[in-house]
Amino acid sequence: MKRINKLIMFSAIIACCINTVNAENKCSSNIALNKPATASSSTETEFPIHAVDGNLSTNWCTPGFNGWITVDLQNTFSIDSIKLYVNQYTAGNTEHEIKISDDMDNWILAKTLSGETYNNQTLTIKFDPALLNVRGVKIHTLNSNSWVSWYEIEVYATPAKPTISQEGELLTSSFTTNNQWYFNGNPIQDAIYQTYTATLPGSYQVSVSYGDECESMSEILALTTTGVNENSTNDVRIYPNPSKDNIIVEGVKNGILEIINLQGKIVKYTPIPDSITRIDISQLTEGIYSLKITTNEGIIVKKLIKQ
């Protein structure tokens, strides 16, 4: 068998004719909208969710002159600003603490607000530099001349940029959810999981989305080859493909076969003792898999469709 290409990956910013995606991060929407909210207490009809429902005619209220409300953003962000829409029966002096958390358990003070506030006032708090790695926001009112209440809490941010780690052909996003992998600037169909198995040389990126108006793109990871032999991958045949019960691996001897699902999990591991080896795949669920074949000469990756 001819020598199988070995793949080498390295991180690089590409400035050439490859169509790549700008690694700019942007969020123009309120990322607190409809996110989980909890509070120290609330009245029978004015619940925490009313402070993040996007409706200024509803509000959260606690029956007391101090209290807190938290919003779980469900991912980490770099917070640029917060808007608080005041619901206050009479004007007067109030004191509030804005706290942040990266895990919803441990909180640190980010800002203290004090002074006269009044009903229908909008308090805009800007952070420069931005607050990093923020998952939770807590508004803690220490003193108020009326029951503590907010019409709306809005949070504006740039999401943390995802990074790509690499082990062999397996690429892993630093985010567990909301991923989309790109190859040479184009989204890869069904590549929406934390891991992706690279099969071709080129430019790889991963984006993380938080709604239609909020997306963060990683830097580019470039994959290239050394010792290129255009015919080497043709020496290895996988058939039938698509397949339901069995596949034949031809052209490899004394190798190891790993079948990897779209989540990056190895679902089958088997030796390849002969140049023609039958592999039972009947227990696999239907879908797309990567076949990773390792020999002393290198690694090759092929795609398998299980029917």
C-alpha positions as CSV (number, residue, x, y, z in Angstrom):
1,M,0.0,0.0,0.0
2,K,1.3,3.5,-0.8
3,R,2.1,5.8,2.1
4,I,-0.9,7.4,3.7
5,N,-0.7,11.2,4.1
6,K,-0.1,12.5,7.6
7,L,-2.1,15.6,8.5
8,I,-0.5,18.5,10.2
9,M,-2.6,21.3,11.7
10,F,-1.6,24.7,12.8
11,S,-3.4,27.9,13.7
12,A,-3.0,30.8,11.3
13,I,-4.8,33.9,10.1
14,I,-5.3,33.4,6.4
15,A,-4.9,36.4,4.1
16,C,-5.2,34.9,0.6
17,C,-7.8,33.9,-1.9
18,I,-9.6,31.3,0.3
19,N,-13.1,32.4,1.2
20,T,-13.0,32.6,5.0
21,V,-15.4,34.1,7.5
22,N,-14.6,37.3,9.4
23,A,-13.8,36.5,13.0
24,E,-15.8,39.5,14.2
25,N,-18.1,39.0,17.2
26,K,-21.3,41.0,17.4
27,C,-24.5,41.1,19.3
28,S,-27.2,43.7,18.6
29,S,-30.0,42.1,20.5
30,N,-30.9,42.0,24.1
31,I,-29.4,38.7,25.3
32,A,-31.5,38.7,28.5
33,L,-34.7,38.4,26.6
34,N,-36.8,35.4,27.8
35,K,-33.9,34.0,29.7
36,P,-34.5,32.2,33.1
37,A,-34.9,34.7,35.9
38,T,-35.2,34.1,39.7
39,A,-35.7,36.6,42.6
40,S,-35.6,36.9,46.3
41,S,-39.4,36.9,46.3
42,S,-42.3,38.3,44.2
43,T,-45.9,39.2,44.5
44,E,-48.7,36.8,43.5
45,T,-48.8,38.3,39.9
46,E,-45.5,40.1,39.3
47,F,-43.0,37.3,38.6
48,P,-39.3,37.5,37.7
49,I,-40.0,36.4,34.1
50,H,-41.9,39.6,33.6
51,A,-38.6,41.6,33.9
52,V,-37.1,39.8,30.9
53,D,-40.2,39.3,28.6
54,G,-39.6,42.4,26.4
55,N,-42.9,44.0,27.5
56,L,-42.7,47.3,29.3
57,S,-46.3,47.0,30.5
58,T,-45.4,44.1,32.8
59,N,-43.0,44.1,35.7
60,W,-41.4,42.1,38.5
61,C,-42.0,43.2,42.0
62,T,-41.0,42.0,45.5
63,P,-43.2,43.1,48.5
64,G,-40.3,44.9,50.3
65,F,-37.9,47.7,50.2
66,N,-34.9,45.6,49.3
67,G,-34.5,42.4,47.2
68,W,-32.7,40.9,44.2
69,I,-33.4,39.4,40.8
70,T,-31.0,37.3,38.7
71,V,-30.9,36.5,35.0
72,D,-29.2,33.4,33.7
73,L,-27.8,34.2,30.2
74,Q,-27.1,30.5,29.7
75,N,-23.7,31.1,28.1
76,T,-20.8,33.3,28.8
77,F,-20.5,36.8,27.3
78,S,-18.5,40.0,27.4
79,I,-21.0,42.4,28.8
80,D,-21.0,45.9,27.3
81,S,-24.0,47.5,28.9
82,I,-27.1,46.9,31.0
83,K,-30.4,48.8,30.8
84,L,-32.8,48.9,33.8
85,Y,-36.3,50.2,33.4
86,V,-37.5,51.6,36.7
87,N,-40.9,50.9,38.2
88,Q,-41.1,53.1,41.3
89,Y,-44.2,54.3,43.0
90,T,-42.7,57.6,44.2
91,A,-39.4,59.3,43.3
92,G,-36.7,59.0,45.9
93,N,-33.2,57.8,46.7
94,T,-32.3,54.2,45.9
95,E,-29.2,52.1,46.1
96,H,-28.5,49.0,43.9
97,E,-25.6,46.6,43.4
98,I,-24.9,45.0,40.0
99,K,-23.2,41.6,40.5
100,I,-22.0,39.1,37.9
101,S,-21.2,35.4,37.9
102,D,-19.6,32.9,35.5
103,D,-21.4,29.9,37.1
104,M,-24.6,31.3,38.8
105,D,-23.2,30.3,42.2
106,N,-20.3,32.7,42.9
107,W,-21.0,36.4,42.5
108,I,-18.8,39.5,42.4
109,L,-19.7,43.1,42.6
110,A,-19.4,44.9,39.2
111,K,-21.1,48.3,39.9
112,T,-22.9,50.2,42.6
113,L,-25.7,52.7,41.7
114,S,-27.1,55.3,44.1
115,G,-29.1,58.4,43.8
116,E,-32.6,59.6,43.1
117,T,-34.7,57.5,40.7
118,Y,-38.2,57.8,39.5
119,N,-40.9,55.8,37.7
120,N,-40.4,55.1,33.9
121,Q,-36.7,56.1,34.2
122,T,-34.2,54.2,32.2
123,L,-30.8,53.5,33.8
124,T,-28.1,52.7,31.3
125,I,-24.9,51.3,32.8
126,K,-22.0,50.9,30.4
127,F,-18.9,48.9,31.0
128,D,-15.5,49.9,29.5
129,P,-13.7,47.6,29.4
130,A,-16.4,45.0,29.0
131,L,-17.1,42.5,31.8
132,L,-15.7,39.2,30.6
133,N,-17.0,35.6,31.0
134,V,-20.4,36.7,32.4
135,R,-23.1,34.1,32.5
136,G,-25.3,35.6,35.2
137,V,-26.4,39.1,36.1
138,K,-27.9,40.0,39.5
139,I,-29.6,43.3,40.4
140,H,-29.6,43.7,44.2
141,T,-31.6,46.6,45.6
142,L,-30.2,47.5,49.0
143,N,-32.6,50.4,49.7
144,S,-35.7,51.8,48.1
145,N,-38.5,54.1,49.1
146,S,-41.0,51.8,47.5
147,W,-41.3,48.1,46.8
148,V,-38.5,46.9,44.6
149,S,-39.6,46.5,41.0
150,W,-38.3,46.6,37.5
151,Y,-40.3,46.8,34.2
152,E,-37.5,45.3,32.2
153,I,-33.8,44.3,32.5
154,E,-31.8,44.3,29.3
155,V,-28.3,43.0,28.8
156,Y,-26.2,43.8,25.7
157,A,-23.0,42.0,25.0
158,T,-20.5,40.5,22.6
159,P,-20.2,36.7,23.1
160,A,-16.9,35.2,24.1
161,K,-15.0,34.1,21.0
162,P,-14.9,30.3,20.6
163,T,-11.5,28.6,20.2
164,I,-10.6,25.4,18.5
165,S,-8.4,22.7,20.0
166,Q,-7.0,19.9,17.9
167,E,-6.0,16.3,18.5
168,G,-5.1,14.6,15.3
169,E,-8.1,15.1,12.9
170,L,-10.5,15.8,15.8
171,L,-11.4,19.5,16.2
172,T,-13.1,20.6,19.4
173,S,-14.9,23.9,20.1
174,S,-14.6,25.6,23.4
175,F,-18.4,25.8,23.5
176,T,-20.5,22.8,24.2
177,T,-23.7,24.0,22.3
178,N,-24.8,26.2,19.5
179,N,-21.8,25.4,17.2
180,Q,-21.6,25.6,13.5
181,W,-18.4,24.4,11.7
182,Y,-17.1,26.0,8.6
183,F,-14.7,24.8,5.8
184,N,-13.1,27.3,3.6
185,G,-15.7,29.9,4.7
186,N,-18.7,27.8,4.0
187,P,-20.9,26.1,6.7
188,I,-20.5,22.3,6.8
189,Q,-23.9,20.5,6.6
190,D,-24.9,18.9,9.9
191,A,-21.6,20.0,11.6
192,I,-23.3,21.6,14.6
193,Y,-21.7,19.7,17.5
194,Q,-18.8,20.5,19.8
195,T,-16.4,18.3,17.8
196,Y,-15.8,17.8,14.1
197,T,-13.5,15.4,12.4
198,A,-11.5,17.1,9.6
199,T,-11.2,15.1,6.5
200,L,-9.6,17.5,4.0
201,P,-6.9,20.1,4.0
202,G,-8.1,23.7,4.1
203,S,-9.4,26.4,6.5
204,Y,-11.6,25.5,9.4
205,Q,-13.6,27.8,11.7
206,V,-16.4,27.4,14.3
207,S,-19.1,29.9,15.1
208,V,-21.3,30.1,18.2
209,S,-24.8,31.7,17.8
210,Y,-27.1,33.1,20.4
211,G,-30.1,34.0,18.2
212,D,-30.5,35.5,14.7
213,E,-28.6,38.7,15.6
214,C,-25.8,37.4,17.8
215,E,-22.9,35.3,16.5
216,S,-19.2,34.8,17.5
217,M,-16.7,33.4,15.1
218,S,-13.4,31.7,16.0
219,E,-10.0,32.5,14.4
220,I,-9.0,30.3,11.5
221,L,-7.4,26.9,11.9
222,A,-5.5,25.9,8.8
223,L,-5.0,22.3,8.0
224,T,-2.3,21.3,5.5
225,T,-0.5,18.1,4.4
226,T,3.1,17.0,4.1
227,G,4.4,14.3,1.8
228,V,1.4,14.7,-0.5
229,N,0.6,11.8,-2.7
230,E,-2.6,12.3,-4.7
231,N,-3.3,8.6,-5.1
232,S,-2.8,7.5,-1.5
233,T,-6.4,7.9,-0.4
234,N,-7.5,5.9,-3.5
235,D,-5.7,2.9,-2.2
236,V,-8.2,2.5,0.6
237,R,-11.8,1.6,-0.4
238,I,-14.8,1.5,1.9
239,Y,-17.8,-0.3,0.4
240,P,-20.7,-0.5,0.2
241,N,-21.3,3.1,1.2
242,P,-24.0,3.9,2.2
243,S,-24.4,0.6,4.1
244,K,-26.8,-1.0,6.5
245,D,-25.1,-4.1,8.0
246,N,-21.5,-4.5,6.9
247,I,-18.8,-2.7,5.2
248,I,-15.6,-3.9,3.5
249,V,-12.3,-2.1,4.2
250,E,-9.9,-2.8,1.4
251,G,-6.3,-1.7,0.9
252,V,-5.2,-1.5,4.6
253,K,-3.4,-4.2,6.5
254,N,-2.3,-4.2,10.2
255,G,-4.3,-1.1,11.0
256,I,-6.9,0.2,13.5
257,L,-10.3,1.4,12.5
258,E,-12.3,3.9,14.6
259,I,-15.8,4.8,13.7
260,I,-16.7,8.3,15.1
261,N,-20.2,9.9,15.3
262,L,-21.0,13.5,14.7
263,Q,-20.6,14.2,18.4
264,G,-17.0,13.1,18.2
265,K,-17.5,9.9,20.2
266,I,-15.8,6.7,19.1
267,V,-18.7,4.2,18.7
268,K,-16.6,1.3,17.3
269,Y,-13.0,0.3,17.6
270,T,-11.6,-2.7,15.7
271,P,-8.3,-4.0,14.3
272,I,-7.9,-4.4,10.5
273,P,-5.7,-7.6,10.2
274,D,-6.1,-8.2,6.5
275,S,-6.0,-6.2,3.3
276,I,-9.7,-7.0,2.9
277,T,-11.6,-6.9,6.2
278,R,-15.4,-7.1,6.8
279,I,-16.7,-4.8,9.6
280,D,-20.1,-5.2,11.2
281,I,-21.9,-1.9,11.6
282,S,-25.4,-3.3,12.1
283,Q,-25.6,-1.9,15.7
284,L,-24.9,1.7,14.7
285,T,-27.8,4.1,14.4
286,E,-28.6,5.7,11.0
287,G,-26.5,8.7,10.3
288,I,-23.2,10.1,9.1
289,Y,-19.9,8.8,10.6
290,S,-16.2,9.4,10.2
291,L,-13.9,6.4,9.7
292,K,-10.5,6.9,11.1
293,I,-7.9,4.4,9.9
294,T,-4.5,4.4,11.6
295,T,-1.5,2.4,10.5
296,N,2.3,2.7,11.0
297,E,2.3,4.9,7.8
298,G,-0.2,7.5,9.0
299,I,-3.9,8.3,9.3
300,I,-6.7,8.5,6.8
301,V,-10.3,9.6,7.4
302,K,-13.3,8.7,5.3
303,K,-17.0,9.4,5.5
304,L,-19.5,6.6,6.1
305,I,-23.3,6.8,5.7
306,K,-25.1,4.3,7.8
307,Q,-28.6,3.4,6.6
